[in-house]
Amino acid sequence: MPTRPLIVRTDDLEFEPCVVRTDFSDEAAWQQILRRLNNDPVRSTDLPAATVVDDPAFDGATVEEVLAAIAADDSPAVFFVADAVTMRGEQPLLAVKVPDDEDDAPDEGDEDDDGFVEPTRDQPFRLLPETVLSVHGNLTLTNMDFEDYGPSDDDLTTYVYREL
């Protein structure tokens, strides 16, 4: 596994989404994705919509490699990957939840009357670039949970979150 550089965000960017590019095969598609990201209707500023990691050292990186590169003291709740799938079609980014220490233990609130603990649905899902700011904001502020955005039928191969 190649060594990837550490991803560190500055304090003034801690509430911005983090988008990591892992596919460098189509520069025109990448530029279109960046335009779509910056055209998010939720934005109210001319500042960039996200912290973008556009470093060829991440070319071909897996989700696990990106997770390992995120500074532990700076971990966002979620990060977004622009991979080979992102560079085609609707250009959906991959949303990935950053696990924390609490993710390893069952949430007491998820236990039903019979003692059954519902499994969490924290698997990655795809979303359109225009939805990144809204999804990131809701997850960071814990207005919604990661599983609220994922597919209800477990079909992760075709599901793309499109709502604003």
C-alpha positions as CSV (number, residue, x, y, z in Angstrom):
1,M,0.0,0.0,0.0
2,P,1.5,3.4,-1.0
3,T,2.1,6.0,1.6
4,R,-0.3,8.9,1.3
5,P,0.2,12.4,2.7
6,L,-1.6,13.4,5.9
7,I,-4.8,15.4,5.3
8,V,-4.8,18.3,7.7
9,R,-7.4,21.1,7.6
10,T,-6.9,24.5,9.2
11,D,-9.2,25.7,12.0
12,D,-11.0,28.1,9.8
13,L,-11.9,25.2,7.4
14,E,-13.1,22.7,10.1
15,F,-16.7,23.0,9.2
16,E,-16.2,22.8,5.4
17,P,-16.7,19.4,3.7
18,C,-13.5,17.6,2.6
19,V,-13.4,16.3,-0.9
20,V,-10.5,14.0,-1.8
21,R,-9.8,13.3,-5.5
22,T,-8.6,9.7,-6.1
23,D,-9.0,9.6,-9.9
24,F,-7.0,11.7,-12.2
25,S,-8.1,10.2,-15.5
26,D,-10.4,13.1,-16.7
27,E,-9.4,16.7,-15.9
28,A,-12.5,18.1,-17.8
29,A,-14.8,16.0,-15.7
30,W,-13.0,17.1,-12.5
31,Q,-13.4,20.7,-13.4
32,Q,-17.1,20.2,-14.0
33,I,-17.4,18.5,-10.6
34,L,-15.7,21.5,-8.9
35,R,-18.1,23.9,-10.7
36,R,-21.1,21.8,-9.5
37,L,-19.7,21.7,-6.0
38,N,-19.4,25.5,-5.9
39,N,-22.9,26.0,-7.4
40,D,-24.6,24.4,-4.4
41,P,-27.8,26.4,-3.9
42,V,-27.3,26.2,-0.1
43,R,-24.1,28.4,-0.3
44,S,-24.3,32.0,0.6
45,T,-20.7,33.0,0.0
46,D,-18.1,33.3,-2.8
47,L,-15.7,31.2,-0.8
48,P,-14.9,27.6,-1.9
49,A,-17.7,25.2,-1.0
50,A,-15.2,22.6,0.3
51,T,-11.7,21.8,1.2
52,V,-10.4,20.0,-1.9
53,V,-7.5,17.5,-1.8
54,D,-6.4,17.5,-5.4
55,D,-3.0,15.8,-4.9
56,P,-1.8,13.1,-7.4
57,A,-0.4,11.2,-4.4
58,F,-4.0,10.1,-3.8
59,D,-4.4,8.7,-7.3
60,G,-5.9,5.3,-7.0
61,A,-6.3,5.5,-3.2
62,T,-8.9,3.3,-1.5
63,V,-11.4,4.6,1.0
64,E,-9.3,3.0,3.7
65,E,-6.1,4.8,2.6
66,V,-8.0,8.1,2.6
67,L,-9.3,7.4,6.1
68,A,-5.8,6.6,7.3
69,A,-4.5,9.9,5.8
70,I,-7.1,12.1,7.7
71,A,-5.5,13.6,10.8
72,A,-7.0,12.0,13.9
73,D,-7.4,15.3,15.7
74,D,-9.0,16.9,12.7
75,S,-11.5,14.2,11.7
76,P,-14.6,15.4,10.0
77,A,-17.8,13.4,10.5
78,V,-17.8,12.6,6.8
79,F,-15.6,13.0,3.8
80,F,-16.3,12.8,0.1
81,V,-14.3,10.9,-2.5
82,A,-14.1,11.8,-6.2
83,D,-13.2,8.3,-7.6
84,A,-13.4,6.7,-11.0
85,V,-17.2,6.4,-10.8
86,T,-17.4,10.1,-10.0
87,M,-15.7,11.0,-13.2
88,R,-18.5,9.4,-15.3
89,G,-22.3,9.9,-15.8
90,E,-24.0,11.9,-13.1
91,Q,-20.6,12.4,-11.4
92,P,-21.7,11.2,-7.9
93,L,-19.2,11.6,-5.1
94,L,-18.8,8.9,-2.5
95,A,-19.8,9.9,1.0
96,V,-17.8,8.1,3.7
97,K,-18.5,8.2,7.4
98,V,-15.4,8.7,9.5
99,P,-15.6,6.1,12.4
100,D,-15.2,7.4,15.9
101,D,-14.7,5.5,19.2
102,E,-18.4,5.4,19.8
103,D,-19.1,3.7,16.5
104,D,-17.6,0.5,17.9
105,A,-20.1,0.3,20.8
106,P,-23.9,-0.2,20.3
107,D,-25.9,2.9,20.9
108,E,-28.2,2.3,23.9
109,G,-31.0,4.2,22.1
110,D,-31.1,1.7,19.3
111,E,-32.0,-1.2,21.5
112,D,-35.6,-2.3,21.3
113,D,-37.8,-3.8,24.1
114,D,-36.5,-7.4,23.4
115,G,-32.8,-6.3,23.7
116,F,-32.2,-6.4,20.0
117,V,-29.8,-3.8,18.8
118,E,-30.5,-2.4,15.3
119,P,-27.5,-2.5,13.1
120,T,-26.3,0.9,11.9
121,R,-26.3,1.7,8.2
122,D,-23.0,3.6,8.0
123,Q,-21.9,2.2,4.7
124,P,-20.7,4.7,2.0
125,F,-23.3,6.1,-0.4
126,R,-23.2,8.2,-3.6
127,L,-24.5,11.8,-3.8
128,L,-24.6,14.5,-6.4
129,P,-22.0,17.3,-6.0
130,E,-24.8,19.9,-5.5
131,T,-25.9,18.1,-2.3
132,V,-22.5,17.9,-0.6
133,L,-22.8,21.1,1.4
134,S,-26.3,20.3,2.7
135,V,-25.5,16.7,3.6
136,H,-22.2,17.6,5.3
137,G,-23.9,20.4,7.3
138,N,-26.7,18.1,8.5
139,L,-24.2,15.3,9.5
140,T,-21.7,17.7,11.2
141,L,-24.5,19.3,13.2
142,T,-26.1,15.9,13.8
143,N,-29.4,17.1,12.5
144,M,-29.5,13.8,10.6
145,D,-27.6,10.5,10.9
146,F,-25.5,9.0,8.2
147,E,-28.0,6.2,7.6
148,D,-30.8,8.8,6.9
149,Y,-29.1,9.5,3.5
150,G,-28.4,5.9,2.4
151,P,-30.6,3.7,0.3
152,S,-33.5,1.9,2.0
153,D,-33.2,-1.2,-0.1
154,D,-29.4,-1.9,0.4
155,D,-28.8,-1.3,-3.3
156,L,-25.5,0.6,-3.0
157,T,-24.5,-0.1,-6.6
158,T,-27.1,2.2,-8.2
159,Y,-28.2,4.5,-5.4
160,V,-27.4,8.2,-5.7
161,Y,-28.7,10.8,-3.2
162,R,-30.2,13.7,-5.2
163,E,-32.4,15.7,-2.9
164,L,-31.6,19.2,-1.7
